[in-house]
């Protein structure tokens, strides 16, 4: 099924306690090289296909540190951070089927147009107008934010948020191994950070022809 065309941008959404003030707290990578807690605007209710989320766990990526230190090639502060996120569903729009209130979900931070040839060919990672949460658009480090349901993936029961939040970096490793033409032989992994370890885990699983656990 082709994705529904949408701008897909995440929106901060009103926390119940802050509904009258119209603001949410958000973590900002500041121009002064410091991590700051600021207030941001809170929009109205979710649209029909949107999900209102309350973050449970956030990951800090090396690319976030690059932004903070003004070493990122594309993005400069200030920016609301957060692209690795496990969150609780607070509310859903009238047409949402991917999850329900109370569910835990992980977030796909790559926001795509859903309409270009690459998106329609299920190669949305190559969308020419793609934007990433926490970089080109405000990220998940907010009290509440709303996101289209197609970026929300329900976490199976029994998986804690501290593990679920690793879904995004693990997906990077899984994708890298999946791109190996002709299967895997001997593998050299340069770098033993989170993504390198994710590649190792995925490569071992591929060698066993099983899914990683």
C-alpha positions as CSV (number, residue, x, y, z in Angstrom):
1,X,0.0,0.0,0.0
2,X,1.3,3.4,-0.9
3,X,1.7,5.9,2.0
4,X,-0.9,8.7,2.2
5,X,0.6,12.0,1.1
6,X,1.3,14.2,4.1
7,X,3.7,16.8,5.2
8,X,4.3,14.5,8.2
9,X,5.9,17.1,10.4
10,X,5.6,16.4,14.1
11,X,3.7,19.1,16.1
12,X,4.0,19.9,19.8
13,X,0.7,19.1,21.5
14,X,-0.8,20.5,24.7
15,X,-0.1,18.7,27.9
16,X,-3.3,18.5,30.0
17,X,-1.6,20.5,32.8
18,X,-0.5,23.2,30.4
19,X,-3.7,23.4,28.3
20,X,-4.6,26.9,29.5
21,X,-1.2,28.3,29.1
22,X,-0.8,26.9,25.6
23,X,2.8,25.7,26.1
24,X,4.9,22.6,26.5
25,X,8.4,22.1,27.8
26,X,11.0,21.2,25.2
27,X,14.7,20.4,25.3
28,X,16.6,22.6,22.9
29,X,20.2,22.4,21.7
30,X,21.1,26.0,22.1
31,X,23.1,28.5,20.1
32,X,25.5,28.8,23.1
33,X,26.5,25.2,23.0
34,X,24.3,24.3,26.0
35,X,21.3,22.1,26.4
36,X,18.3,24.3,27.4
37,X,14.8,23.7,28.7
38,X,12.4,26.1,27.0
39,X,8.7,26.6,26.5
40,X,7.2,26.0,23.1
41,X,3.7,26.6,21.6
42,X,1.1,23.9,21.9
43,X,-1.3,23.4,19.0
44,X,-4.9,22.2,19.0
45,X,-6.3,18.7,19.0
46,X,-4.9,15.9,16.8
47,X,-5.9,15.7,13.1
48,X,-7.8,12.6,11.9
49,X,-4.6,10.5,11.3
50,X,-2.5,12.0,14.1
51,X,-1.4,10.4,17.3
52,X,-0.7,12.4,20.5
53,X,2.4,11.1,22.2
54,X,4.1,11.5,25.6
55,X,7.8,10.5,25.5
56,X,8.9,7.8,27.9
57,X,12.5,7.4,26.8
58,X,14.7,9.4,24.5
59,X,18.1,8.4,23.0
60,X,21.0,10.8,22.6
61,X,22.8,10.2,19.3
62,X,26.3,11.3,18.2
63,X,24.6,13.5,15.5
64,X,22.8,15.4,18.3
65,X,26.2,16.2,19.8
66,X,27.4,17.3,16.4
67,X,24.5,19.8,16.2
68,X,25.2,21.1,19.8
69,X,28.9,21.6,18.9
70,X,28.1,23.2,15.5
71,X,29.8,20.4,13.7
72,X,26.8,19.0,11.8
73,X,27.1,19.5,8.1
74,X,23.4,20.5,7.6
75,X,21.8,21.6,10.8
76,X,22.7,24.4,13.2
77,X,21.2,25.2,16.6
78,X,18.8,26.1,18.0
79,X,16.7,23.0,17.5
80,X,14.4,20.9,19.6
81,X,16.2,17.6,19.9
82,X,15.0,14.0,19.9
83,X,14.8,11.5,17.1
84,X,15.2,8.2,19.1
85,X,11.9,7.9,21.0
86,X,9.7,5.5,22.8
87,X,6.4,7.1,23.8
88,X,3.0,6.5,25.3
89,X,-0.1,7.1,23.1
90,X,-2.2,9.8,24.9
91,X,-4.9,10.2,22.3
92,X,-5.6,9.4,18.6
93,X,-7.4,11.0,15.7
94,X,-10.7,9.6,14.4
95,X,-9.0,7.7,11.6
96,X,-6.1,6.2,13.4
97,X,-5.8,2.4,13.2
98,X,-2.0,1.8,13.9
99,X,-2.3,2.2,17.7
100,X,-4.6,3.1,20.5
101,X,-4.6,5.2,23.6
102,X,-2.3,3.6,26.3
103,X,-0.1,1.8,23.8
104,X,3.6,2.2,23.7
105,X,5.1,3.1,20.3
106,X,8.5,3.7,18.8
107,X,8.8,6.6,16.4
108,X,10.2,6.5,12.8
109,X,11.9,9.9,12.8
110,X,12.2,10.1,8.9
111,X,9.3,12.3,7.8
112,X,8.5,11.9,4.1
113,X,6.1,13.4,1.5
114,X,4.4,10.1,0.8
115,X,3.7,11.2,-2.8
116,X,7.0,11.2,-4.8
117,X,8.0,8.2,-7.0
118,X,10.4,7.0,-4.4
119,X,7.8,7.0,-1.6
120,X,5.3,5.2,-3.8
121,X,8.0,2.6,-4.7
122,X,8.3,1.9,-0.9
123,X,11.8,3.6,-0.9
124,X,10.7,6.4,1.4
125,X,14.2,6.6,2.9
126,X,15.2,8.2,-0.5
127,X,12.4,10.8,-0.5
128,X,13.9,14.0,-1.9
129,X,11.9,16.2,0.6
130,X,12.5,14.0,3.7
131,X,13.0,15.7,7.0
132,X,14.2,14.2,10.3
133,X,12.8,14.8,13.7
134,X,15.2,16.7,15.9
135,X,17.0,18.2,12.9
136,X,15.1,19.9,10.1
137,X,11.9,19.8,12.2
138,X,11.4,20.0,16.0
139,X,12.1,16.6,17.7
140,X,10.5,14.4,20.3
141,X,12.0,16.0,23.4
142,X,8.8,17.7,24.5
143,X,6.1,17.0,27.0
144,X,3.7,16.1,24.3
145,X,3.8,16.1,20.5
146,X,1.6,14.9,17.7
147,X,2.7,12.8,14.7
148,X,1.0,11.0,11.8
149,X,0.2,7.4,12.6
150,X,2.4,6.1,9.8
151,X,5.5,7.0,11.8
152,X,4.2,5.2,15.0
153,X,5.0,1.5,15.5
154,X,3.4,-0.3,18.4
155,X,5.8,-2.0,20.8
156,X,4.9,-5.6,21.8
157,X,3.7,-6.1,25.3
158,X,6.4,-6.9,27.8
159,X,9.1,-4.8,26.0
160,X,10.3,-2.0,28.4
161,X,10.7,1.5,27.1
162,X,14.4,1.4,27.9
163,X,14.8,-1.3,25.2
164,X,12.2,0.0,22.8
165,X,14.0,3.3,22.5
166,X,16.9,1.5,20.8
167,X,14.7,0.6,17.8
168,X,16.0,3.5,15.7
169,X,19.7,2.8,16.0
170,X,19.1,-0.9,15.7
171,X,17.2,-0.3,12.5
172,X,20.2,1.5,11.1
173,X,22.4,-1.6,11.6
174,X,19.7,-3.9,10.3
175,X,19.3,-1.8,7.1
176,X,23.1,-1.8,6.6
177,X,23.3,-5.6,6.7
178,X,20.2,-5.9,4.5
179,X,22.0,-3.9,1.8
180,X,24.8,-6.5,1.6
181,X,24.6,-7.9,-2.0
182,X,24.8,-11.7,-2.3
183,X,24.7,-12.3,1.4
184,X,27.4,-12.0,4.1
185,X,30.7,-13.7,4.2
186,X,33.4,-12.4,6.6
187,X,32.4,-9.1,8.0
188,X,34.5,-6.1,9.0
189,X,32.9,-3.5,11.2
190,X,34.8,-0.3,11.7
191,X,33.7,1.3,15.0
192,X,32.2,-0.2,18.1
193,X,29.6,2.4,19.0
194,X,25.8,1.7,19.2
195,X,25.4,1.5,15.4
196,X,28.5,-0.7,15.0
197,X,27.1,-3.0,17.7
198,X,23.7,-3.0,15.9
199,X,25.4,-4.1,12.7
200,X,27.2,-6.9,14.6
201,X,23.9,-8.1,16.1
202,X,22.1,-8.0,12.7
203,X,25.0,-9.7,10.9
204,X,25.0,-12.5,13.5
205,X,21.3,-12.9,13.0
206,X,21.6,-12.9,9.2
207,X,24.3,-15.6,9.4
208,X,21.9,-17.8,11.4
209,X,19.1,-16.8,9.1
210,X,17.0,-15.7,12.1
211,X,15.5,-12.5,13.4
212,X,17.5,-10.7,16.1
213,X,16.1,-10.9,19.6
